């Protein structure tokens, strides 16, 4: 796991965006390891997750999002994500933040104070929640795990990365890629393990440049062979 490659990015006030293909074992495990590494030299670390803000992230229980019907379950409510939430709850100093808007489904009540968020773009909600948490502990390093469509730095389409980048010019956004394996993915045919595009030419570890490339990311992290993580 390329934790040592990424240690320089876990600095006080630094922001690291990790764009994943949700539904693998390895991506949440990397974030857990990075949070542990950050706490070796920092009293607190912020960990932003692509989970609905109505979902508890204190490790005490799961809410309606993790208990969705099988036909609605994708990789964001995988066993690996559940393990990450529980691990962060165990770490003194970790501050997990559910970034996404409220989960809308039968049996999932929405608090009145969150109803107004339903009319806002998802990335705007995610950016606002992340910035609010960073304001509370501005010297803490920040790690965000979200789908790669959100983490890319794109001002035109107003992604999470694009929206917060003016405040954090040294922020780094990296794609999590694999040399082989699968992810738990929801399609029109239902959920299940799906093969990921493999790039055998990837160098091991993490690699990035000062400026983002055409895909909106500064570089990539080679996770090696990955494994699909089924829903909880």
C-alpha positions as CSV (number, residue, x, y, z in Angstrom):
1,X,0.0,0.0,0.0
2,X,1.6,3.3,-1.1
3,X,1.2,5.1,2.2
4,X,4.8,6.2,2.4
5,X,4.6,7.8,-1.1
6,X,1.7,10.0,0.1
7,X,3.1,11.0,3.5
8,X,4.4,14.4,2.2
9,X,0.8,15.3,1.4
10,X,-0.5,14.7,4.9
11,X,0.9,18.0,6.2
12,X,-1.0,20.5,8.4
13,X,-3.6,22.2,6.4
14,X,-3.0,20.1,3.3
15,X,-5.8,18.6,1.3
16,X,-5.6,15.3,-0.6
17,X,-8.4,14.2,-2.9
18,X,-8.5,10.5,-3.8
19,X,-10.8,9.7,-6.8
20,X,-12.0,6.1,-6.6
21,X,-14.0,3.6,-8.5
22,X,-16.3,2.8,-5.5
23,X,-16.7,-0.8,-4.4
24,X,-13.2,-2.1,-3.8
25,X,-11.5,-3.4,-0.7
26,X,-8.3,-1.5,-1.3
27,X,-9.5,2.1,-1.6
28,X,-11.1,2.4,1.9
29,X,-8.2,0.4,3.4
30,X,-5.8,3.0,1.9
31,X,-7.7,5.9,3.5
32,X,-7.7,4.1,6.9
33,X,-3.9,3.7,6.6
34,X,-3.4,7.3,5.6
35,X,-5.5,8.6,8.5
36,X,-3.4,6.5,10.9
37,X,-0.2,7.9,9.3
38,X,-1.5,11.5,9.5
39,X,-2.2,11.1,13.2
40,X,1.4,10.1,13.8
41,X,2.4,13.7,13.3
42,X,-0.9,15.6,13.6
43,X,-3.4,15.8,16.5
44,X,-6.4,15.6,14.1
45,X,-7.2,14.5,10.6
46,X,-10.3,15.3,8.6
47,X,-11.6,12.4,6.4
48,X,-14.3,13.3,3.9
49,X,-16.4,10.4,2.6
50,X,-19.0,10.2,-0.2
51,X,-21.8,9.3,2.1
52,X,-25.1,11.1,2.8
53,X,-24.9,13.7,5.5
54,X,-27.9,11.9,7.1
55,X,-25.7,8.7,7.6
56,X,-24.0,8.3,11.0
57,X,-20.2,8.2,10.7
58,X,-19.4,7.8,14.4
59,X,-19.2,4.0,14.2
60,X,-22.2,3.5,16.5
61,X,-24.6,2.3,13.8
62,X,-25.5,2.5,10.2
63,X,-28.4,4.4,8.8
64,X,-30.8,4.0,5.9
65,X,-28.1,4.4,3.2
66,X,-26.2,1.2,4.3
67,X,-29.5,-0.6,4.7
68,X,-30.8,0.1,1.2
69,X,-32.6,-2.6,-0.8
70,X,-30.3,-4.8,-2.8
71,X,-31.3,-3.3,-6.1
72,X,-30.0,0.1,-4.9
73,X,-26.7,-0.9,-3.3
74,X,-23.6,0.2,-4.9
75,X,-19.9,0.4,-3.8
76,X,-20.4,3.4,-1.6
77,X,-22.1,1.2,1.1
78,X,-19.7,-1.7,0.8
79,X,-18.3,-3.8,3.6
80,X,-15.0,-2.1,3.1
81,X,-16.6,1.4,3.5
82,X,-18.3,0.1,6.7
83,X,-15.0,-1.1,8.0
84,X,-13.4,2.3,7.2
85,X,-16.2,4.2,9.1
86,X,-15.7,1.9,12.1
87,X,-11.9,2.3,12.0
88,X,-12.1,6.0,11.9
89,X,-14.4,6.0,14.9
90,X,-11.7,4.0,16.8
91,X,-8.9,6.5,15.9
92,X,-8.5,9.3,18.4
93,X,-8.2,12.5,16.4
94,X,-10.0,11.3,13.2
95,X,-12.8,13.6,12.1
96,X,-14.9,11.7,9.5
97,X,-17.4,13.8,7.5
98,X,-20.3,12.6,5.4
99,X,-20.1,15.0,2.5
100,X,-23.1,14.1,0.2
101,X,-26.6,15.4,0.4
102,X,-29.3,13.7,2.3
103,X,-30.3,10.2,1.3
104,X,-33.8,10.3,-0.2
105,X,-35.7,7.0,-0.1
106,X,-38.8,5.4,1.6
107,X,-38.1,5.0,5.3
108,X,-35.3,7.5,5.2
109,X,-36.6,10.7,6.9
110,X,-34.9,14.0,6.0
111,X,-34.5,16.5,8.8
112,X,-36.2,19.8,8.0
113,X,-32.9,21.7,8.1
114,X,-31.6,19.6,5.2
115,X,-34.6,19.8,2.8
116,X,-33.1,22.9,1.2
117,X,-30.0,21.0,0.1
118,X,-32.1,18.8,-2.2
119,X,-32.2,21.6,-4.7
120,X,-28.4,22.2,-4.7
121,X,-25.9,20.5,-6.9
122,X,-24.3,17.5,-5.2
123,X,-20.7,18.8,-5.6
124,X,-21.7,22.2,-4.1
125,X,-23.1,20.5,-1.0
126,X,-20.0,18.3,-0.7
127,X,-17.7,21.4,-1.0
128,X,-19.7,23.4,1.5
129,X,-19.6,20.6,4.1
130,X,-15.9,20.0,3.6
131,X,-15.0,23.7,3.9
132,X,-17.1,24.0,7.0
133,X,-15.2,21.2,8.7
134,X,-11.8,22.5,7.6
135,X,-12.8,25.9,9.1
136,X,-13.2,24.2,12.5
137,X,-9.7,22.6,12.4
138,X,-7.7,24.5,9.7
139,X,-4.4,23.0,10.7
140,X,-5.5,19.4,10.3
141,X,-4.6,17.5,7.1
142,X,-7.6,16.6,5.0
143,X,-8.2,13.3,3.1
144,X,-11.2,12.9,0.8
145,X,-12.4,9.6,-0.8
146,X,-15.0,10.1,-3.4
147,X,-15.8,9.1,-7.0
148,X,-13.4,10.4,-9.5
149,X,-16.1,12.6,-11.2
150,X,-16.1,14.6,-7.9
151,X,-12.4,14.8,-7.1
152,X,-11.2,16.1,-10.5
153,X,-10.3,19.8,-10.6
154,X,-12.8,21.1,-13.1
155,X,-14.1,24.7,-12.7
156,X,-16.3,24.4,-15.8
157,X,-18.6,21.7,-14.4
158,X,-18.2,22.8,-10.8
159,X,-16.8,19.6,-9.3
160,X,-16.0,19.3,-5.6
161,X,-12.3,19.6,-6.5
162,X,-12.9,22.6,-8.7
163,X,-15.0,24.4,-6.2
164,X,-12.5,24.1,-3.3
165,X,-9.3,24.5,-5.3
166,X,-9.2,28.3,-5.1
167,X,-8.8,28.0,-1.3
168,X,-6.1,25.3,-1.5
169,X,-3.7,26.0,-4.3
170,X,-1.4,23.2,-3.0
171,X,-4.2,20.7,-2.9
172,X,-3.4,17.4,-4.8
173,X,-6.1,15.3,-6.5
174,X,-5.1,11.7,-7.4
175,X,-6.8,8.9,-9.3
176,X,-6.9,5.5,-7.7
177,X,-6.2,3.0,-10.4
178,X,-5.6,-0.8,-10.6
179,X,-3.5,-3.2,-12.5
180,X,-6.3,-5.8,-12.4
181,X,-9.4,-6.8,-10.4
182,X,-13.0,-5.8,-9.9
183,X,-15.3,-3.4,-8.0
184,X,-18.8,-3.9,-6.7
185,X,-20.8,-1.8,-9.2
186,X,-24.5,-1.1,-9.6
187,X,-25.8,-1.3,-13.2
188,X,-29.2,-1.7,-14.9
189,X,-28.8,-5.4,-14.4
190,X,-28.3,-5.1,-10.6
191,X,-25.2,-5.0,-8.4
192,X,-22.3,-7.2,-8.5
193,X,-18.5,-7.5,-9.1
194,X,-17.4,-5.9,-12.4
195,X,-14.0,-6.0,-13.9
196,X,-12.1,-2.7,-13.9
197,X,-10.1,-1.4,-16.8
198,X,-6.6,-2.7,-16.1
199,X,-3.5,-0.7,-16.9
200,X,-0.5,-3.0,-16.7
201,X,1.8,-0.1,-17.6
202,X,1.3,1.7,-14.2
203,X,4.3,2.3,-12.1
204,X,3.9,1.0,-8.5
205,X,3.0,3.6,-5.9
206,X,1.9,7.2,-6.2
207,X,2.9,9.6,-8.9
208,X,1.9,13.2,-9.5
209,X,2.8,16.5,-11.1
210,X,2.5,20.1,-9.9
211,X,-0.5,20.8,-12.2
212,X,-3.6,18.7,-13.0
213,X,-3.7,16.9,-16.3
214,X,-6.5,16.6,-18.8
215,X,-8.5,14.3,-16.5
216,X,-8.4,17.0,-13.8
217,X,-6.1,15.0,-11.5
218,X,-2.5,15.6,-10.6
219,X,-1.6,12.0,-11.0
220,X,-2.5,8.5,-9.8
221,X,-2.0,5.9,-7.1
222,X,-1.5,2.4,-8.3
223,X,-3.4,0.1,-6.0
224,X,-2.2,-3.0,-7.7
225,X,-4.8,-5.9,-8.0
226,X,-8.1,-4.9,-6.4
227,X,-11.0,-6.9,-5.0
228,X,-14.7,-6.1,-5.1
229,X,-16.3,-5.4,-1.7
230,X,-19.9,-6.5,-1.5
231,X,-22.6,-4.4,0.3
232,X,-23.0,-4.7,4.0
